Amino acid sequence: MFIEANKNPHGKLVGDCVIRAISLATEKDWEKTYVEVAIQGFLMGDMPSSNSVWGAYLQDNGFTKEVCKWCGSVRDFCKSHPLGTYILATGSHVVAIIDGDYYDTWDSGDEYPVFYFKKEE
């Protein structure tokens, strides 16, 4: 189920989906998440929105990466993964999944993930 959520303190809707999704999935505030991912980017010499940067950040914070062999749409993924915390990457967007619900600023349920990160319990 889609749940509208925007942790951006300024209400911005574009350009920070990585930070919004990570913030939701890690239960950290947007500002702390932004700074921590930016530092990861600085250390790696790359931008915070780079898949390798935010991916490394997630792996350092207890997430494991999986490649989608067949994930279906974001909505399909939620139905087949009713428990757990995930971050899905579609190639042009990133969305947080928590216990079968997807949290986003818009209904991204028809998007198709390419890979995802799962939070290890």
Secondary structure as UniProt FT lines:
FT   STRAND          2..4
FT   TURN            9..10
FT   HELIX           17..26
FT   HELIX           30..44
FT   TURN            48..49
FT   HELIX           51..60
FT   TURN            61..62
FT   STRAND          63..67
FT   HELIX           74..80
FT   STRAND          85..89
FT   STRAND          94..98
FT   TURN            99..100
FT   STRAND          101..104
FT   TURN            109..110
FT   STRAND          115..119
//
